[in-house]
Amino acid sequence: MKFKIQFEGDLYEDKQELRQLALLSDIICAIDEVKDLVRTRLKYSDEPMSDGEIKLLEDIYQCLHIKGLE
């Protein structure tokens, strides 16, 4: 599959967005890794967790959920 991407505008002003676009696959992999770590901690941890830690981890997991990347 081939993609054709066309940019319009000032490349200097938009360099951060271009960098993010170029690193998109790395960003997606990092999100998946963190989700797996959080899920593993919530499901399989032998260490006791406070209610606050559980809530925080559940919130982090929800924030990292991106519809369409399931």
KOLKE-443485 format. One record per residue (C-alpha): x, y, z; residue in one letter; residue number from 1. Coordinates in Angstrom, 2 decimals, padded with zeros to 5 digits. Example, Ala and Ser with C-alpha at 12.3 -4.5 7.8 and 13.67 -1.06 7.14 Angstrom:
# residues 2
PAGU        c1        c2        c3   resn   resi
PAGU    012.30   -004.50    007.80      A      1
PAGU    013.67   -001.06    007.14      S      2
//
This chain:
# residues 70
PAGU        c1        c2        c3   resn   resi
PAGU    000.00    000.00    000.00      M      1
PAGU    001.28    003.44   -000.82      K      2
PAGU    000.40    006.70    000.83      F      3
PAGU    000.76    010.13   -000.59      K      4
PAGU    001.00    012.88    001.98      I      5
PAGU    000.94    016.52    001.02      Q      6
PAGU    001.94    019.25    003.41      F      7
PAGU    000.91    022.85    003.16      E      8
PAGU    002.03    025.65    005.39      G      9
PAGU    005.19    026.67    007.15      D     10
PAGU    007.41    023.64    007.78      L     11
PAGU    009.35    025.48    010.47      Y     12
PAGU    006.20    026.33    012.45      E     13
PAGU    004.79    022.83    012.07      D     14
PAGU    007.98    020.87    012.73      K     15
PAGU    006.63    019.40    016.01      Q     16
PAGU    003.57    018.00    014.23      E     17
PAGU    005.75    016.57    011.47      L     18
PAGU    008.00    014.94    014.06      R     19
PAGU    004.97    013.38    015.75      Q     20
PAGU    003.68    012.10    012.43      L     21
PAGU    007.04    010.53    011.62      A     22
PAGU    007.14    008.84    015.05      L     23
PAGU    003.51    007.73    015.04      L     24
PAGU    004.27    004.01    014.96      S     25
PAGU    006.65    004.40    017.94      D     26
PAGU    003.98    006.38    019.82      I     27
PAGU    001.38    003.66    019.22      I     28
PAGU    003.80    000.94    020.39      C     29
PAGU    004.63    002.92    023.55      A     30
PAGU    000.93    003.37    024.35      I     31
PAGU    000.33   -000.37    023.94      D     32
PAGU    003.28   -001.21    026.19      E     33
PAGU    002.05    001.09    028.96      V     34
PAGU   -001.48   -000.28    028.66      K     35
PAGU   -000.11   -003.82    029.03      D     36
PAGU    001.92   -002.82    032.10      L     37
PAGU   -001.08   -001.17    033.74      V     38
PAGU   -003.40   -004.08    032.90      R     39
PAGU   -000.87   -006.60    034.23      T     40
PAGU   -000.47   -004.62    037.46      R     41
PAGU   -004.24   -004.44    037.95      L     42
PAGU   -004.96   -008.09    037.11      K     43
PAGU   -001.98   -010.09    038.28      Y     44
PAGU   -000.19   -008.13    040.98      S     45
PAGU    000.52   -009.98    044.21      D     46
PAGU    001.32   -006.74    046.01      E     47
PAGU   -001.53   -005.04    047.83      P     48
PAGU   -002.75   -001.81    046.23      M     49
PAGU   -004.64    001.02    047.82      S     50
PAGU   -007.99    002.11    046.42      D     51
PAGU   -006.31    005.30    045.23      G     52
PAGU   -003.66    003.40    043.29      E     53
PAGU   -006.28    001.15    041.70      I     54
PAGU   -008.36    004.18    040.68      K     55
PAGU   -005.29    005.94    039.27      L     56
PAGU   -004.26    002.90    037.23      L     57
PAGU   -007.80    002.46    035.91      E     58
PAGU   -007.89    006.15    034.92      D     59
PAGU   -004.52    005.85    033.16      I     60
PAGU   -005.72    002.78    031.30      Y     61
PAGU   -008.87    004.61    030.17      Q     62
PAGU   -006.86    007.64    029.02      C     63
PAGU   -004.61    005.40    026.93      L     64
PAGU   -007.54    003.65    025.25      H     65
PAGU   -007.76    004.85    021.67      I     66
PAGU   -010.82    003.71    019.78      K     67
PAGU   -009.81    001.94    016.61      G     68
PAGU   -006.48    000.65    017.97      L     69
PAGU   -008.01   -002.40    019.65      E     70
//
